[in-house]
Structure formats: structure tokens, C-alpha cells
């Protein structure tokens, strides 16, 4: 059963380039409609920000605003749930005011259906140039009942061009915050952007119900999006102007950075036993053990150079640097007897390509040795496989591949790979380490 937070997703009602509308119920069984971004749009911070702006603006409308029962804009796939109210278009209104044309889903389709990848979404707006700020500012004089959704620049793709040297793999963008400029997210711009002017009179080909968004809601959304754009432009100007206000600082190159297999610590030859294509759906096992807090048998691993995150492992385990390169680092962690690991294995972090989309993530996963097991995967953002027998021996083995963001509001730019083995009696130790690393790097 698929869910969005506490809401059960029963049947897909409609779909568009950037997401879906579902019919379902909350934890108390009350009927809900749920708008949810698809995977491609969720990987683009511009669409995440636009989705948040639309839902918050509609929810804050003073006169008969869109009723919103719950939302999670920081989830792996952001969602908004609305109760089924007569006379309301429900959660579908969010996509409508974003200029999306909803298409009816296939009759009888459920949340467990396997569906093909949607067409790439269009970007929600174009980068703002200084000349366009003046034109946008008068619009912002209308009263806005909510705070601007975002006043910082849209996240850029932070990629370090320096070797690893005791710091996380990624570098920091200028001024310590993501910067704005054309195009900054590292993702391609598909199709024509949506204009921040009222949507023209023609109605979309399909709506969730007969009631569409009213003009006051459209105006509210427009003001919110203009505020977002103006904030991005101001942030870009701050980065561009030097301390004396006259000279422009050097601008970071927008050209994607590429690395060789050696710089990414990728094996020179294909894996002997790569993982099989993943099952269409899968959730992280709820019954896997977790480390208890404040117990002497647990230690926190912090500050490993180049790793970029902290995690937990059993007391008595240690990590040793195996190799490092310009865009990757490899540790061997576990319980050692001399120079031999009796439990544990490899922990690798590497830079993903500039556009770390589903295709790129799948290609990286296929480069990993996985003992010929079938991957389990809810999405391509994380995949894992485990077994209690390797090469005819009673040995527990687990491999986990996940993708995460170095900057919380940035794009996906890092891959983490965990591959460990242990005697079956110590399998829980490996599962706990995997759960800890997944918890610290899981991309929402």
C-alpha cells in the first residue's frame, strides 16, 4: 500500500507533467485527495518551491481558501492532502494554478500499479535578470496574507573541484548559501516556463472537479511566486556585487563538472555479479534493528574526512581510509582481527553527475557488485539487497546504494554505497549500521 505521510493512497485520479492527484483516506479513514510531485519534479528545487508556494498561498486565502489537512514539503516527494469538501476542487487545484493540465488516470488504476516514467516537467519559472526585477516589483504591492515562501536564491549544484583534504567532498557555494543564476539547479530546462502573470481564460483539458481556482487565488499565487523570484534576483545581485559596490566578483562557471572513473573510485571492470533489476516497489524494513541511544555498545562516528555525514556503529568497530580521489572517498569499517575484517566492509561516497537523475542513478547502481541479488527499491533514490547465504556459506551480506544532498536545499549530488558482510549471528550489527547511514543521508 502506498502512502503520503499518514494518508493512504487508494486510486490515482489524474496526472500531469509534474505530479499526480490521488484519492485516499487519512489515518482516521476520512476521505482525502492528495497532490504529490513526481520523482523528476521532486529532484528540482524550483518545482519544490513552486509547489510549496502554490499550496501555502491557496491554503492562506482569506475567502474560502483551499482546505488543507496536512502536507510535507520536505518529503522525498512533497505532498499536500485536502479533505473532500463539496464545491472544492481539492488538491488538484494546486497543479491547476501552476499551469498544469491534468489528465484522467486509467480507469481502475491503484496506488500499487506500475506506471511508466512521466514526461520531463517544464520548469516553473525562468531565472530573473536585474532588468526584470523592476517590472515585477509593482505586483508585490498587493496585500499578501502570508510570508514569502522563499527569499533566498534557488539552490545551485555545488560541486567541488578540489581534492579531498579533511573536509566533506563538496565545496561550499559563494557566501555559504546556494546562489541563483542561469540555469542554477544543474537540471535541464524542459519546454516553456510558466509566466508569472494571470493564467489566460482557456480552462485546462481536465480538472479534478468542476470547481476551478478563483481569480483571487491566482493573484495570491502570482504575488507569492513574484516574491520568490525577486528574492532570487536580490540574492544574485548580492553575490555579483563586490564589497565596494562597483566591481563584479568572478562568477562560478555553469558548465557541468565531469570526472573520470578513477576520480570517482569506480571499478575499471564491470561487476562480476551485479544486482538484478529491482522489484517495482519496496519500503525500508520496519523490523530492522536500530541502535539504542546512550548505550555503551554504541559509538558515534564523526568527522571522517570526505564523508560528509556522521553515523553510528558498534563499539569495537573502527574505520580505516582505504583510498581517496578527487571526487570520492572509500573507507573500510568493521571489527578487525589484525588486518582482517571479521564483520563489516566498504563505505564509499562519491560525487554524482551534474544531472543526478533516474538514468544517472540507475547507471551508478549497475556499477556495484551485489552478489547477483535482486535490488529492493521504493525509488531509485535508494536501493538495497541482503542475503543470509553467500557462495554457499552461512554469511550475511548487505549492499545499500543511496543518493543524497550535500546542501539540504540543493540538488542531489552525492552517492553513498555500503557493502558489508558478517557471520549470520552478527547480521543485526550490519543492519543497524545500514539503518544509521540511511537515516543520516536519506534524501527527502
C-alpha positions as CSV (number, residue, x, y, z in Angstrom):
1,X,0.0,0.0,0.0
2,X,1.4,3.4,-1.0
3,X,1.1,6.3,1.4
4,X,1.9,10.0,1.7
5,X,2.6,10.7,5.3
6,X,-0.3,9.3,7.3
7,X,-2.6,9.3,4.2
8,X,-3.4,6.1,2.4
9,X,-3.3,6.4,-1.4
10,X,-6.0,4.3,-2.9
11,X,-6.6,5.4,-6.5
12,X,-4.8,7.8,-8.8
13,X,-7.4,10.3,-10.2
14,X,-5.3,12.4,-12.5
15,X,-1.8,13.1,-13.6
16,X,0.2,15.9,-15.2
17,X,3.9,16.6,-16.1
18,X,5.0,17.2,-12.6
19,X,2.8,15.1,-10.4
20,X,-0.3,13.1,-9.6
21,X,-3.6,13.6,-7.7
22,X,-4.8,10.6,-5.6
23,X,-8.0,9.6,-3.9
24,X,-7.3,8.2,-0.4
25,X,-8.0,8.5,3.3
26,X,-6.2,9.8,6.4
27,X,-5.3,7.7,9.5
28,X,-8.9,8.1,10.7
29,X,-10.4,6.9,7.5
30,X,-11.7,10.3,6.3
31,X,-11.7,10.8,2.5
32,X,-8.9,12.8,1.2
33,X,-7.4,14.0,-2.1
34,X,-3.6,14.2,-2.2
35,X,-1.5,16.2,-4.7
36,X,2.1,14.8,-4.9
37,X,5.1,15.8,-7.1
38,X,6.6,13.0,-9.2
39,X,10.2,12.0,-8.9
40,X,11.6,14.2,-11.7
41,X,9.9,17.4,-10.3
42,X,10.9,16.5,-6.7
43,X,14.6,16.5,-7.8
44,X,14.3,20.1,-9.0
45,X,14.2,22.7,-6.2
46,X,12.5,25.2,-8.4
47,X,9.4,22.9,-8.7
48,X,9.6,22.1,-5.0
49,X,9.5,25.8,-4.2
50,X,6.7,26.5,-6.7
51,X,4.6,23.6,-5.3
52,X,5.1,24.9,-1.7
53,X,4.2,28.5,-2.8
54,X,1.1,27.3,-4.6
55,X,-0.2,25.2,-1.7
56,X,0.6,27.8,1.0
57,X,-0.9,30.6,-1.0
58,X,-4.1,28.7,-1.7
59,X,-4.4,27.5,1.9
60,X,-4.0,31.0,3.3
61,X,-6.6,32.6,1.0
62,X,-8.9,34.5,3.3
63,X,-12.2,33.9,1.5
64,X,-13.0,30.2,1.2
65,X,-9.4,29.2,0.9
66,X,-8.4,25.7,-0.1
67,X,-8.8,23.4,2.9
68,X,-5.6,21.6,3.6
69,X,-5.5,18.8,6.2
70,X,-1.8,18.1,6.0
71,X,1.4,18.5,4.0
72,X,5.1,17.6,3.9
73,X,7.1,19.9,1.5
74,X,10.4,18.4,2.7
75,X,9.5,14.8,1.9
76,X,11.2,12.8,-0.8
77,X,8.1,13.5,-2.9
78,X,6.4,16.6,-1.5
79,X,2.6,16.2,-1.0
80,X,-0.5,18.1,0.2
81,X,-3.7,16.4,1.4
82,X,-7.1,18.1,1.3
83,X,-10.4,16.8,2.7
84,X,-13.1,16.1,0.2
85,X,-15.3,19.2,0.5
86,X,-18.3,19.8,-1.7
87,X,-17.7,22.7,-4.1
88,X,-13.9,22.5,-3.8
89,X,-11.6,21.2,-6.5
90,X,-9.5,19.5,-3.8
91,X,-5.7,19.0,-4.0
92,X,-5.9,19.2,-7.8
93,X,-6.2,23.0,-7.6
94,X,-2.5,23.2,-6.7
95,X,-1.5,21.8,-10.0
96,X,-4.1,23.9,-11.9
97,X,-2.7,27.2,-10.6
98,X,0.8,26.0,-11.5
99,X,-0.4,25.9,-15.1
100,X,-0.5,22.1,-15.4
101,X,-3.1,20.3,-17.4
102,X,-4.4,17.3,-15.5
103,X,-5.3,14.2,-17.5
104,X,-7.6,11.5,-16.1
105,X,-5.8,8.4,-14.9
106,X,-6.6,5.0,-16.4
107,X,-9.8,3.5,-15.0
108,X,-9.3,1.3,-12.0
109,X,-5.6,2.3,-11.5
110,X,-4.5,1.9,-7.9
111,X,-1.6,3.1,-5.9
112,X,0.2,-0.2,-6.4
113,X,0.1,0.0,-10.2
114,X,3.4,0.1,-12.1
115,X,3.4,3.2,-14.2
116,X,5.8,4.4,-16.9
117,X,8.1,7.4,-16.3
118,X,6.3,10.7,-16.9
119,X,7.5,13.2,-19.4
120,X,10.1,15.6,-18.0
121,X,8.5,18.6,-16.3
122,X,8.7,22.1,-17.5
123,X,10.5,24.5,-15.2
124,X,8.1,26.6,-13.1
125,X,9.8,29.9,-14.0
126,X,12.8,31.4,-15.7
127,X,15.8,32.9,-13.9
128,X,15.2,36.6,-13.1
129,X,17.5,39.1,-14.6
130,X,18.1,42.5,-12.9
131,X,16.1,44.2,-15.6
132,X,13.0,42.1,-14.9
133,X,13.0,42.9,-11.2
134,X,11.7,46.4,-11.7
135,X,8.8,45.1,-13.7
136,X,7.9,42.5,-11.1
137,X,8.1,44.8,-8.1
138,X,4.8,46.7,-8.6
139,X,2.9,43.4,-8.4
140,X,4.2,42.9,-4.9
141,X,2.3,45.9,-3.6
142,X,-0.9,43.8,-3.3
143,X,-1.5,42.6,0.2
144,X,-0.2,39.2,0.9
145,X,-1.6,37.3,3.8
146,X,1.4,35.0,4.2
147,X,5.1,35.4,4.4
148,X,7.0,35.0,1.1
149,X,7.7,31.3,0.6
150,X,11.4,31.8,-0.1
151,X,13.7,34.8,-0.1
152,X,16.9,33.1,-0.7
153,X,18.3,32.1,-4.1
154,X,17.3,28.9,-5.8
155,X,19.8,26.2,-5.0
156,X,22.8,25.7,-7.3
157,X,24.6,22.5,-7.9
158,X,27.5,22.5,-5.5
159,X,30.4,20.6,-7.0
160,X,33.9,20.7,-5.5
161,X,36.8,20.8,-8.0
162,X,39.4,20.4,-5.2
163,X,40.8,17.1,-3.9
164,X,39.5,15.8,-0.6
165,X,41.6,17.2,2.2
166,X,40.0,16.6,5.6
167,X,36.7,18.2,4.7
168,X,33.4,16.9,3.2
169,X,33.7,16.1,-0.5
170,X,31.5,19.0,-1.6
171,X,32.7,22.6,-1.6
172,X,30.5,25.5,-0.4
173,X,28.8,27.9,-2.8
174,X,29.7,31.5,-2.6
175,X,28.5,33.2,0.6
176,X,27.7,29.9,2.2
177,X,24.3,29.7,0.6
178,X,23.0,28.4,-2.8
179,X,23.3,31.0,-5.5
180,X,21.0,32.0,-8.3
181,X,21.7,32.5,-12.0
182,X,21.0,30.9,-15.3
183,X,20.5,27.9,-15.0
184,X,21.5,27.0,-11.4
185,X,19.9,23.7,-10.4
186,X,22.1,21.6,-12.7
187,X,18.9,20.2,-14.3
188,X,17.9,20.8,-17.9
189,X,15.0,23.2,-18.6
190,X,12.2,21.4,-20.4
191,X,9.7,23.1,-22.5
192,X,8.4,26.6,-22.0
193,X,8.4,28.1,-18.5
194,X,5.3,29.3,-16.8
195,X,4.8,33.0,-16.8
196,X,4.1,34.9,-13.6
197,X,1.0,36.6,-15.0
198,X,-2.6,35.5,-14.5
199,X,-3.4,32.3,-16.4
200,X,-5.4,33.0,-19.5
201,X,-9.0,32.4,-19.8
202,X,-8.9,28.9,-21.5
203,X,-9.6,26.2,-19.0
204,X,-7.3,23.1,-18.7
205,X,-8.4,20.0,-20.6
206,X,-9.2,18.3,-17.3
207,X,-9.8,19.2,-13.7
208,X,-10.3,17.2,-10.5
209,X,-13.8,18.5,-10.1
210,X,-16.0,21.2,-11.7
211,X,-14.7,23.9,-9.5
212,X,-11.5,25.7,-10.6
213,X,-9.3,28.2,-8.7
214,X,-10.8,31.7,-8.4
215,X,-9.1,34.9,-9.6
216,X,-8.2,35.9,-6.1
217,X,-6.4,32.6,-5.6
218,X,-4.5,33.1,-8.8
219,X,-3.5,36.6,-7.7
220,X,-2.3,35.3,-4.4
221,X,-0.2,32.7,-6.0
222,X,1.3,35.2,-8.5
223,X,2.3,37.5,-5.7
224,X,4.0,34.6,-3.9
225,X,5.9,33.5,-6.9
226,X,7.0,37.0,-7.7
227,X,8.3,37.4,-4.2
228,X,10.2,34.2,-4.7
229,X,11.7,35.5,-8.0
230,X,12.5,38.9,-6.6
231,X,14.3,37.2,-3.6
232,X,16.3,35.1,-6.0
233,X,17.3,38.2,-8.1
234,X,18.3,40.1,-5.0
235,X,20.4,37.2,-3.8
236,X,22.2,37.0,-7.2
237,X,22.9,40.7,-7.0
238,X,24.5,40.3,-3.6
239,X,26.8,37.6,-4.9
240,X,27.6,39.6,-8.0
241,X,28.5,43.0,-6.5
242,X,31.8,43.3,-4.7
243,X,32.4,44.9,-1.4
244,X,33.0,48.3,-3.0
245,X,29.6,48.1,-4.8
246,X,31.3,48.8,-8.2
247,X,33.2,45.7,-9.2
248,X,31.6,42.3,-10.0
249,X,33.0,39.3,-8.3
250,X,34.1,36.3,-10.5
251,X,31.1,34.2,-11.4
252,X,31.1,30.4,-11.0
253,X,31.1,28.6,-14.3
254,X,27.8,27.0,-15.2
255,X,29.5,24.3,-17.2
256,X,29.0,20.8,-15.6
257,X,32.0,19.3,-14.0
258,X,32.8,15.8,-15.1
259,X,35.1,13.2,-13.5
260,X,36.8,10.0,-14.7
261,X,36.1,6.6,-13.2
262,X,39.4,6.8,-11.4
263,X,38.4,10.2,-9.8
264,X,35.1,8.6,-8.7
265,X,36.8,5.4,-7.5
266,X,34.6,3.4,-9.8
267,X,35.9,-0.1,-10.7
268,X,37.7,-0.3,-14.1
269,X,35.8,-3.5,-15.0
270,X,32.1,-4.3,-14.7
271,X,31.0,-6.2,-11.5
272,X,31.1,-9.9,-11.7
273,X,27.6,-10.3,-10.2
274,X,25.7,-7.0,-10.4
275,X,22.3,-6.7,-8.8
276,X,19.2,-7.7,-10.8
277,X,16.5,-5.2,-11.8
278,X,14.7,-4.1,-8.7
279,X,11.2,-5.0,-7.7
280,X,8.7,-2.3,-8.7
281,X,8.1,-1.2,-5.1
282,X,9.7,-1.6,-1.7
283,X,9.9,0.1,1.6
284,X,12.7,0.1,4.2
285,X,12.2,-2.8,6.6
286,X,10.4,-1.5,9.7
287,X,11.5,-4.6,11.7
288,X,15.2,-4.0,11.2
289,X,17.0,-3.3,14.5
290,X,18.3,0.2,15.4
291,X,21.0,1.4,17.7
292,X,19.7,2.3,21.1
293,X,20.6,5.8,22.3
294,X,23.1,6.3,25.2
295,X,24.2,2.7,25.4
296,X,27.9,1.7,25.9
297,X,27.8,-0.7,23.0
298,X,27.2,2.1,20.5
299,X,29.7,4.8,19.3
300,X,29.2,7.9,17.1
301,X,31.5,8.2,14.1
302,X,32.1,11.8,13.4
303,X,34.4,13.9,11.2
304,X,35.6,11.2,8.8
305,X,37.4,13.3,6.1
306,X,35.5,13.5,2.9
307,X,32.4,11.5,4.1
308,X,30.1,14.5,4.7
309,X,27.9,12.9,7.4
310,X,28.1,11.2,10.8
311,X,26.7,7.8,11.6
312,X,26.7,5.1,14.4
313,X,28.4,1.7,14.6
314,X,29.0,-0.9,17.3
315,X,31.7,-0.2,19.9
316,X,34.9,-2.0,18.9
317,X,34.4,-1.3,15.2
318,X,36.9,1.1,13.6
319,X,37.1,2.7,10.2
320,X,40.3,2.9,8.1
321,X,40.8,5.0,5.0
322,X,41.2,2.7,2.0
323,X,41.6,5.2,-0.8
324,X,40.6,8.7,-1.8
325,X,40.4,10.6,-5.1
326,X,39.3,14.0,-6.3
327,X,35.6,13.2,-6.2
328,X,35.3,10.1,-3.9
329,X,36.5,8.6,-0.7
330,X,36.5,4.9,0.4
331,X,36.6,3.6,4.0
332,X,36.7,0.1,5.4
333,X,34.8,-0.1,8.6
334,X,34.1,-3.0,10.9
335,X,35.5,-5.4,13.5
336,X,39.1,-6.2,12.8
337,X,41.4,-9.1,13.8
338,X,44.8,-7.9,12.8
339,X,44.4,-6.8,9.1
340,X,41.3,-8.9,8.5
341,X,37.7,-7.7,8.8
342,X,35.6,-10.3,10.6
343,X,32.4,-8.2,10.3
344,X,31.9,-5.0,8.2
345,X,33.1,-3.9,4.8
346,X,33.2,-0.9,2.4
347,X,31.7,2.6,2.8
348,X,32.2,4.8,-0.3
349,X,30.9,8.3,-1.0
350,X,31.3,9.8,-4.5
351,X,30.0,12.7,-6.5
352,X,27.1,12.1,-8.8
353,X,27.0,13.6,-12.2
354,X,25.7,17.2,-12.7
355,X,22.2,16.0,-13.5
356,X,21.8,13.1,-11.0
357,X,18.5,11.9,-12.5
358,X,17.0,8.5,-12.6
359,X,19.1,7.4,-15.5
360,X,22.3,8.5,-13.9
361,X,21.4,6.9,-10.6
362,X,20.5,3.6,-12.2
363,X,23.8,3.6,-14.2
364,X,25.8,4.1,-11.0
365,X,23.9,1.4,-9.2
366,X,24.6,-1.1,-12.0
367,X,28.4,-0.5,-11.5
368,X,28.2,-2.0,-8.0
369,X,28.9,-5.6,-7.0
370,X,25.7,-7.0,-5.5
371,X,26.3,-10.8,-5.5
372,X,23.7,-11.3,-8.2
373,X,20.9,-10.4,-5.8
374,X,17.7,-8.6,-6.8
375,X,17.6,-5.0,-5.6
376,X,14.8,-3.8,-3.4
377,X,13.8,-0.2,-4.2
378,X,11.0,2.1,-3.4
379,X,12.5,4.7,-5.7
380,X,15.9,5.0,-7.5
381,X,17.0,7.3,-4.7
382,X,17.8,4.2,-2.6
383,X,18.2,0.5,-3.3
384,X,19.4,-2.4,-1.2
385,X,19.8,-6.1,-1.2
386,X,20.7,-8.6,1.5
387,X,21.1,-12.3,1.9
388,X,21.9,-14.9,4.7
389,X,24.0,-17.0,2.3
390,X,27.0,-16.1,0.1
391,X,28.8,-18.6,-2.1
392,X,27.1,-21.5,-0.3
393,X,28.3,-20.3,3.1
394,X,26.1,-19.1,6.1
395,X,27.3,-15.5,5.8
396,X,25.1,-12.4,5.9
397,X,25.7,-9.9,3.2
398,X,24.1,-6.4,2.6
399,X,24.7,-3.8,-0.1
400,X,23.0,-0.4,0.0
401,X,23.1,2.4,-2.6
402,X,21.6,5.8,-1.8
403,X,21.7,9.3,-3.2
404,X,21.6,12.5,-1.1
405,X,22.1,16.2,-1.0
406,X,25.3,17.8,0.4
407,X,23.3,21.0,0.9
408,X,19.9,20.4,2.4
409,X,18.1,22.6,-0.1
410,X,20.4,21.7,-3.0
411,X,20.0,19.2,-5.7
412,X,21.0,15.5,-5.4
413,X,24.8,15.4,-5.8
414,X,26.2,12.5,-3.8
415,X,26.1,8.7,-3.9
416,X,26.8,6.6,-0.8
417,X,27.5,2.8,-1.2
418,X,27.6,0.4,1.8
419,X,28.7,-3.2,1.2
420,X,29.2,-5.3,4.3
421,X,29.3,-9.0,5.4
422,X,29.3,-10.6,8.8
423,X,28.6,-14.0,10.4
424,X,24.9,-14.6,10.5
425,X,25.0,-14.2,14.3
426,X,26.3,-10.6,13.8
427,X,23.8,-9.7,11.0
428,X,22.0,-7.2,13.2
429,X,25.2,-5.1,13.6
430,X,25.4,-4.7,9.9
431,X,21.7,-3.8,9.6
432,X,22.0,-1.2,12.4
433,X,24.9,0.4,10.6
434,X,23.0,0.5,7.3
435,X,19.9,2.0,9.0
436,X,22.0,4.7,10.7
437,X,23.7,5.7,7.4
438,X,20.4,5.7,5.6
439,X,18.9,7.8,8.3
440,X,21.7,10.4,8.0
441,X,21.7,10.6,4.2
442,X,18.1,9.8,3.3
443,X,17.0,12.5,0.8
444,X,13.6,14.0,1.5
